[in-house]
């Protein structure tokens, strides 16, 4: 009975051993005749254009921010107290020089004008009568002089009332457009109270504060490129019209005014940036396509003498017309992949720059 059990156990172990041997044989079959042993597949080399990092001479520029303002702008205020009787313009109204914009109630002044006019007539008649009597030796010279002075006083009084009447009519001092209306019909205007604001939209300039160390690089009449962000990246051809002689002692800055050409869409209040050239500097430049940017981080692929591409993080600076400035992370003489998006870290690279270039003429 025990021998039969031992025989059964022995047979079971033999079956397990045969199954294991069969599994191993299937997973580790010997290579067929004529086939090479299997090895890890070799990745083909990337065929990409490369460029050598070289130093370049680039201009040193300083960018200064400012605001577009009108060359001619005015705040129109009342010189006398009176109720606004008529308001002939609103925001955006185009006006001409001398055009009536606002009228104050002048009934009191009209009555005063009638009174002083009557007094002037009486003074003229009295002075004429005194002259006739003086020629007839009926009055003294002193009486004639008193009549003449009375006439002059009456004339001055009438001129004063006429001046007051003229202040009830607010006129445009130049051609322009109304930018702000601060009052309405029926309101009481007081002396010095702002009523309207206007400006000439055809003549605009950029006003910016420039550091005292940068003022010396420009002078009145110098051309300055100005970029208005609202109008695009193309700079306008500005010209320095004025540099205020006194600077701010707290910030050590000076106010610079740059006249701008007439440009469609340009309006006062827009944000602008002017560029000041401060000479030349030596730096490393690479095409923008060589960089892989991730937010504020930038990287590129450097290819060494072993033709292997390696990802390297770099610090970039200004974006110029010639390329992007590299501040650190790569040295002159190294080669990088022109199109960084096609690179792969650790991959072999075949330089296709010479292949892609046209043959040189003999």
C-alpha positions as CSV (number, residue, x, y, z in Angstrom):
1,X,0.0,0.0,0.0
2,X,2.8,2.4,0.9
3,X,4.8,1.4,-2.3
4,X,1.8,2.4,-4.5
5,X,1.7,5.9,-3.0
6,X,5.4,6.3,-3.5
7,X,5.1,5.3,-7.1
8,X,2.3,7.8,-7.6
9,X,4.3,10.7,-6.1
10,X,7.3,9.8,-8.2
11,X,5.2,9.8,-11.4
12,X,3.7,13.2,-10.5
13,X,7.1,14.8,-10.1
14,X,8.2,13.4,-13.5
15,X,5.2,15.0,-15.2
16,X,6.0,18.5,-13.6
17,X,9.6,18.2,-14.7
18,X,8.6,17.4,-18.3
19,X,6.2,20.4,-18.4
20,X,8.9,22.7,-17.1
21,X,11.4,21.4,-19.7
22,X,8.8,21.9,-22.5
23,X,8.2,25.5,-21.4
24,X,11.8,26.4,-21.3
25,X,12.4,24.9,-24.6
26,X,9.7,27.0,-26.2
27,X,11.0,30.3,-24.7
28,X,14.6,29.7,-25.5
29,X,14.6,28.2,-28.9
30,X,18.1,28.1,-30.6
31,X,18.4,30.3,-33.7
32,X,17.6,28.9,-37.0
33,X,20.3,28.1,-39.5
34,X,21.6,31.2,-41.2
35,X,20.1,33.7,-38.7
36,X,22.2,35.9,-36.4
37,X,21.6,35.8,-32.7
38,X,19.0,38.4,-31.6
39,X,20.4,41.7,-30.1
40,X,18.9,45.1,-29.2
41,X,17.8,47.0,-32.3
42,X,20.1,50.0,-33.2
43,X,18.1,53.3,-33.7
44,X,18.9,55.1,-37.0
45,X,20.7,58.5,-36.8
46,X,18.5,61.6,-37.0
47,X,19.2,63.6,-40.1
48,X,19.0,67.2,-38.9
49,X,20.6,70.5,-39.8
50,X,23.0,71.9,-37.2
51,X,24.5,75.3,-36.6
52,X,27.7,76.4,-34.8
53,X,27.4,78.8,-31.9
54,X,29.3,82.0,-32.8
55,X,29.7,85.4,-31.2
56,X,27.9,88.4,-32.8
57,X,27.9,92.1,-32.5
58,X,24.5,93.4,-31.5
59,X,23.3,96.8,-30.5
60,X,22.8,97.6,-26.8
61,X,19.3,99.0,-26.4
62,X,17.4,100.4,-23.5
63,X,13.6,100.2,-23.6
64,X,11.6,103.0,-21.9
65,X,7.9,102.9,-21.4
66,X,5.6,106.0,-21.8
67,X,2.2,107.2,-22.7
68,X,0.8,108.8,-25.9
69,X,-0.4,112.4,-25.3
70,X,-1.6,115.2,-27.5
71,X,0.8,118.0,-28.3
72,X,-2.1,120.5,-28.1
73,X,-4.6,119.9,-25.3
74,X,-6.7,122.2,-23.2
75,X,-9.0,122.3,-20.2
76,X,-11.7,124.9,-20.8
77,X,-12.9,126.6,-17.6
78,X,-15.4,129.3,-16.7
79,X,-14.0,132.8,-15.8
80,X,-17.3,134.0,-14.3
81,X,-20.1,132.5,-12.3
82,X,-23.3,131.6,-14.3
83,X,-25.8,129.0,-15.1
84,X,-25.1,126.9,-18.2
85,X,-27.7,128.0,-20.7
86,X,-26.6,126.0,-23.8
87,X,-24.2,123.1,-24.4
88,X,-23.4,122.6,-28.1
89,X,-20.9,119.7,-28.0
90,X,-20.3,116.3,-26.4
91,X,-17.5,113.8,-26.2
92,X,-16.1,113.0,-29.6
93,X,-17.4,116.2,-31.2
94,X,-15.0,117.6,-33.8
95,X,-14.6,121.4,-33.5
96,X,-12.9,124.2,-35.3
97,X,-10.9,127.1,-33.8
98,X,-13.3,129.9,-32.7
99,X,-16.4,127.6,-32.7
100,X,-18.9,128.2,-29.8
101,X,-18.9,125.3,-27.5
102,X,-20.9,126.5,-24.4
103,X,-23.0,129.5,-23.5
104,X,-23.7,130.8,-19.9
105,X,-26.8,132.6,-18.9
106,X,-26.0,136.3,-19.6
107,X,-29.3,138.1,-18.9
108,X,-27.9,140.0,-15.8
109,X,-24.9,141.1,-17.9
110,X,-27.2,142.3,-20.7
111,X,-29.1,144.4,-18.3
112,X,-25.8,145.8,-16.9
113,X,-24.7,146.5,-20.5
114,X,-27.8,148.5,-21.1
115,X,-27.2,150.6,-18.0
116,X,-23.6,151.4,-18.7
117,X,-24.4,152.2,-22.3
118,X,-27.0,154.8,-21.2
119,X,-24.4,156.2,-18.8
120,X,-21.9,156.4,-21.6
121,X,-24.4,158.3,-23.8
122,X,-25.0,160.8,-21.0
123,X,-21.3,161.2,-20.5
124,X,-20.7,161.9,-24.2
125,X,-23.5,164.4,-24.3
126,X,-22.2,166.1,-21.2
127,X,-18.7,166.3,-22.5
128,X,-19.9,167.7,-25.8
129,X,-21.9,170.4,-24.0
130,X,-18.9,171.3,-21.8
131,X,-16.7,171.7,-24.9
132,X,-19.2,174.1,-26.5
133,X,-19.5,176.1,-23.2
134,X,-15.7,176.1,-22.8
135,X,-15.3,177.6,-26.3
136,X,-17.7,180.3,-25.3
137,X,-15.8,180.9,-22.0
138,X,-18.9,179.8,-20.2
139,X,-17.2,177.1,-18.1
140,X,-13.7,176.7,-16.8
141,X,-11.1,174.3,-18.1
142,X,-11.4,172.3,-14.9
143,X,-15.1,171.6,-15.6
144,X,-14.2,170.5,-19.1
145,X,-11.6,168.1,-17.9
146,X,-14.0,166.7,-15.3
147,X,-16.5,166.0,-18.1
148,X,-13.8,164.3,-20.2
149,X,-12.7,162.1,-17.4
150,X,-16.4,161.1,-16.8
151,X,-16.6,160.1,-20.4
152,X,-13.5,157.9,-20.1
153,X,-14.9,156.3,-17.0
154,X,-18.2,155.5,-18.7
155,X,-16.3,154.0,-21.7
156,X,-14.2,151.8,-19.4
157,X,-17.3,150.6,-17.6
158,X,-18.9,149.6,-20.8
159,X,-15.8,147.7,-22.0
160,X,-15.7,145.8,-18.6
161,X,-19.3,144.7,-19.1
162,X,-18.6,143.6,-22.7
163,X,-15.6,141.6,-21.4
164,X,-17.8,139.9,-18.9
165,X,-20.3,139.1,-21.6
166,X,-17.5,137.5,-23.7
167,X,-16.7,135.2,-20.9
168,X,-20.2,133.8,-21.1
169,X,-19.4,132.2,-24.4
170,X,-16.7,129.4,-24.4
171,X,-15.0,128.9,-27.8
172,X,-12.5,126.4,-29.1
173,X,-8.9,127.7,-28.9
174,X,-7.8,125.4,-31.8
175,X,-9.0,122.7,-34.2
176,X,-9.6,119.4,-32.3
177,X,-12.0,117.0,-30.7
178,X,-13.8,117.1,-27.4
179,X,-12.5,114.4,-25.1
180,X,-14.4,115.1,-21.9
181,X,-17.6,116.9,-20.9
182,X,-17.8,117.7,-17.1
183,X,-21.1,119.7,-16.9
184,X,-24.7,119.6,-18.2
185,X,-27.2,122.3,-19.1
186,X,-28.7,124.0,-16.0
187,X,-25.7,123.5,-13.8
188,X,-24.0,126.4,-12.1
189,X,-20.5,127.1,-13.3
190,X,-18.0,128.8,-11.0
191,X,-14.8,130.7,-11.9
192,X,-12.0,128.3,-12.6
193,X,-14.3,125.3,-12.8
194,X,-13.3,122.9,-15.6
195,X,-16.1,122.6,-18.2
196,X,-14.7,120.8,-21.2
197,X,-11.5,119.1,-22.3
198,X,-10.3,119.0,-25.9
199,X,-7.2,118.0,-27.8
200,X,-5.8,117.9,-31.3
201,X,-5.7,114.2,-32.3
202,X,-3.6,114.9,-35.4
203,X,-0.5,115.8,-33.4
204,X,0.5,113.2,-30.9
205,X,3.7,112.4,-29.0
206,X,5.1,109.9,-26.5
207,X,6.1,111.2,-23.1
208,X,8.4,108.9,-21.1
209,X,10.8,109.2,-18.1
210,X,14.3,108.3,-19.0
211,X,17.1,107.5,-16.5
212,X,19.8,110.2,-16.2
213,X,22.4,107.7,-17.5
214,X,20.5,107.2,-20.7
215,X,19.6,110.8,-21.5
216,X,23.0,111.5,-23.0
217,X,22.6,109.0,-25.8
218,X,20.0,111.1,-27.6
219,X,19.4,114.8,-28.3
220,X,16.6,117.0,-29.6
221,X,16.0,116.0,-33.2
222,X,17.3,112.4,-32.9
223,X,15.2,109.7,-34.5
224,X,13.8,107.1,-32.0
225,X,11.8,103.9,-32.9
226,X,8.6,103.7,-30.8
227,X,6.5,100.6,-30.5
228,X,2.8,101.0,-29.7
229,X,1.5,97.7,-28.5
230,X,-2.1,98.4,-29.5
231,X,-0.9,98.9,-33.1
232,X,1.4,95.9,-33.5
233,X,5.1,95.1,-33.3
234,X,6.2,97.4,-36.2
235,X,7.9,100.5,-34.7
236,X,6.9,104.0,-35.6
237,X,9.5,106.6,-36.6
238,X,9.5,109.1,-33.7
239,X,11.7,112.2,-33.3
240,X,12.8,113.7,-30.0
241,X,11.1,117.1,-29.8
242,X,12.0,118.0,-26.2
243,X,14.0,116.9,-23.1
244,X,13.0,118.8,-20.0
245,X,16.1,120.6,-18.6
246,X,15.3,119.7,-15.0
247,X,15.1,116.1,-13.8
248,X,13.4,114.5,-10.8
249,X,15.9,114.4,-7.9
250,X,14.0,111.5,-6.2
251,X,14.0,109.1,-9.2
252,X,16.9,110.6,-11.2
253,X,14.9,110.6,-14.4
254,X,14.2,113.2,-17.1
255,X,11.0,113.6,-19.1
256,X,11.5,113.1,-22.8
257,X,8.9,114.0,-25.5
258,X,9.0,112.2,-28.8
259,X,6.8,113.4,-31.7
260,X,5.0,110.6,-33.5
261,X,3.9,110.5,-37.2
262,X,0.2,110.5,-38.1
263,X,-0.9,106.9,-37.9
264,X,-4.3,105.3,-38.3
265,X,-5.6,104.0,-35.0
266,X,-3.1,106.0,-32.8
267,X,-4.9,107.7,-29.9
268,X,-3.8,109.6,-26.8
269,X,-3.6,107.5,-23.7
270,X,-2.1,104.4,-25.4
271,X,0.9,102.6,-24.0
272,X,4.1,102.9,-25.9
273,X,7.8,101.9,-25.7
274,X,10.8,103.7,-27.1
275,X,14.2,102.2,-27.8
276,X,17.5,104.0,-27.1
277,X,20.7,102.7,-28.8
278,X,23.7,102.7,-26.4
279,X,26.3,101.2,-28.6
280,X,27.3,97.6,-29.5
281,X,28.1,94.5,-27.4
282,X,29.4,90.9,-28.1
283,X,27.0,88.1,-27.4
284,X,25.9,84.6,-28.6
285,X,22.9,84.4,-30.9
286,X,20.9,81.4,-32.1
287,X,17.8,81.1,-34.2
288,X,14.6,81.0,-32.3
289,X,13.7,77.6,-33.8
290,X,16.7,76.0,-31.9
291,X,15.0,76.6,-28.5
292,X,12.4,74.5,-26.7
293,X,10.6,76.8,-24.4
294,X,8.5,75.7,-21.4
295,X,7.2,78.8,-19.7
296,X,10.2,80.7,-18.5
297,X,12.6,77.8,-19.1
298,X,14.4,77.2,-22.4
299,X,16.5,74.3,-23.6
300,X,18.2,73.2,-26.8
301,X,20.1,70.1,-28.1
302,X,23.9,70.2,-28.2
303,X,25.6,67.7,-30.5
304,X,29.2,66.8,-29.4
305,X,32.0,65.2,-31.3
306,X,30.4,61.8,-30.7
307,X,27.4,62.9,-32.8
308,X,25.1,62.4,-29.8
309,X,22.4,65.0,-29.1
310,X,22.1,66.0,-25.5
311,X,19.4,68.2,-24.0
312,X,20.8,71.3,-22.2
313,X,19.0,74.0,-20.3
314,X,20.1,77.5,-21.1
315,X,19.3,81.1,-20.1
316,X,18.1,83.3,-22.9
317,X,18.0,87.1,-23.1
318,X,16.6,89.5,-25.7
319,X,14.9,88.5,-28.9
320,X,16.6,90.5,-31.7
321,X,16.2,90.6,-35.5
322,X,19.3,88.4,-35.9
323,X,18.1,85.8,-33.4
324,X,17.7,85.1,-29.7
325,X,20.5,86.0,-27.2
326,X,22.0,83.2,-25.1
327,X,23.3,84.4,-21.8
328,X,24.5,81.1,-20.4
329,X,24.4,77.3,-20.9
330,X,26.3,77.0,-24.2
331,X,29.7,78.1,-25.4
332,X,31.0,79.5,-28.7
333,X,32.1,76.7,-31.0
334,X,29.6,74.1,-29.9
335,X,27.0,72.8,-32.4
336,X,23.3,72.7,-31.8
337,X,20.3,71.4,-33.7
338,X,18.6,74.2,-35.7
339,X,15.1,72.8,-35.2
340,X,15.1,71.8,-31.5
341,X,11.6,70.3,-31.7
342,X,12.9,67.5,-33.9
343,X,15.8,66.6,-31.5
344,X,15.8,63.6,-29.1
345,X,18.0,63.3,-26.1
346,X,20.7,60.6,-26.5
347,X,20.1,60.1,-30.3
348,X,22.7,60.0,-32.9
349,X,22.6,62.9,-35.3
350,X,23.8,63.2,-38.9
351,X,24.5,66.8,-39.9
352,X,22.4,67.7,-42.9
353,X,23.5,71.3,-43.1
354,X,26.1,70.6,-45.8
355,X,23.7,68.4,-47.8
356,X,20.9,70.9,-47.7
357,X,23.2,73.8,-48.7
358,X,23.5,74.6,-52.5
359,X,26.8,73.7,-54.1
360,X,29.3,76.6,-54.2
361,X,30.2,78.0,-57.5
362,X,33.7,77.1,-58.7
